[in-house]
Amino acid sequence: MILLATIGAEAALAFIFGAAAGWALFSLREKRLKAQTGLERDDILAKARDEASALVKDAGVRAEENSNRVIEEVNLKAKERLASIEERESLLKDREKIVNEQLSGITARERSLGERQEALSEKKHQLEELRQVMEETLEEQEKKLESIAGLTAEEARQQLTEKVEREAMTDASAMSRKIIEEAKVQAEDKARFILSTAIQRYAADHTFETTTATLALPSPDLKGRIIGREGRNIRAFESATGITVLIDDTPNAVVLSGFDPVRREVAREAMQRLIQDGRIHPTRIEEVVAKVDSEMDDLIEDSARDAAHRARVGLVPAEVLKVLGRLRFRLSYSQNVLDHSVEVAHLSALMAAELGLDEDIARRAGLFHDIGKALSQEMEGSHAIVGAEFLKRHGEQHAVLDGVATHHDEKPHETPYGILISAADAISAARPGARSESMTTYIKRLENLEKIGSSYEGVEKSFAIHAGRELRIMVRPDSINDDEAYKLARSISKRIEDELQYPGQIRVTVIRETRVIEFAK
């Protein structure tokens, strides 16, 4: 027990001593730590103070630099603003000066205008007095003139107006005559030629006889076979030929209509062969049309060779023959153009022989003068110019080209052959029987011509002569003077153009004759 107590007491003392020693060591360590921490804190504080001092010093330097820069910028802007203000003040002063000068000028002008207005008022007053005096003087003179002449002012004015009107009409008539005569030298009947040529080349509005062909049918049931089931035969035929087939109520007849005379002839021949053969179906139609089309080229070339032989023009290039032969199927007022061309060739050669010119050139130019009518309507220009250009591409000589190109005076003549061709062309078209016209239409046209001529006051008699190509008007010389006769001719020709339809041209001749008869006894 005592041992245990002793051990316990020793252990307790040891614990207490150890605790005291640990506390002492802890305290000592804490003091050391505090001392070391204090030193470190002092160092940190010192360093912080040094860094803060440096930062403050640097910030002060930067702030001073920034403030100096800002001050400089503000000073610079202030200087610029001041300069701008000074410039504006200068401009304002200049403008104020200009405005003052303008105001001074306006004031001076107002003063001058006032003076002028006063002067004008004074002059106006003086003019009014003068006008009043003049009116009184004129009134007195008018009364004196009326008393001397025995006419009132209105009567004298009317006589003067009539005199001036007559003189003006005379001058206008003379001037009109001069202008129209000068125009006729270059452009007589130009408009009618252009229209008729365009219609002939385009073939848009020909008469029914020149755009249709009628075929007789052996039996009425052929119409149904030509039409075919649901119209397939007639559609195939129109597609292959480009010609319209008209099947109406006319018994035993079918009509082929189209503007292209060559295609119409192909369609007529093909339809004739189909009717004779009896086999009418789309395949057979295409075969027959193709065969006839091939044969038509040979027919055209043969027709051209025959025409060249009849005109005695010698060798003609094959390409020219192919175009020339197409004229066989063209008509001008029912006159066959190819036959007309052969006739012009002969007439041109006859006149060339009389004038001592080359007959061969005249023949070729006469035969080829209308070849442009067979060329495509898509080509621009008149048939004379187009035909000459076509012939030039195929090696024709210059004299022939000139005769073709100038036979309607569309180009200046370089040789006399164009004049020959023009004359022969007119002779061939105007000769009796060249262009068909029914007797009823012919007589009616003559009656209408004479009726128009006789409808004017002062006309004594009117006669339609030269197959209706000239209208002669006899006027009374005491009713119509020379100038009025000229105006009458223009008026009648204009009315004929507006009211009548006729081929070529009609000459209107007004005859004013004065006969003085006296007998010697």
Secondary structure, DSSP 8 states (H G I E B T S, - for coil): -HHHHHHHHHHHHHHHHHHHHHHHHHHHHHHHHHHHHHHHHHHHHHHHHHHHHHHHHHHHHHHHHHHHHHHHHHHHHHHHHHHHHHHHHHHHHHHHHHHHHHHHHHHHHHHHHHHHHHHHHHHHHHHHHHHHHHHHHHHHHHHHHHHHHS--HHHHHHHHHHHHHHHHHHHHHHHHHHHHHHHHHHHTTHHHHHHHHHHHHH-SS--HHHHEEEEE-SSTTHHHHHH-GGGHHHHHHHHHH--EEE--S-TTEEEEE-S-HHHHHHHHHHHHHHHHH---SHHHHHHHHHHHHHHHHHHHHHHHHHHHHHHT-----HHHHHHHGGGGG-EETTEEHHHHHHHHHHHHHHHHHHHT--HHHHHHHHHHTTGGGGS-TTS-S-HHHHHHHHHHHTT--HHHHHHHHTTTSSS--SSTHHHHHHHHHHHHHHSTTSS---HHHHHHHHHHHHHHHHTSTTEEEEEEETTTTEEEEEE-TTT--HHHHHHHHHHHHHHHHHH---SS--EEEEEE---------
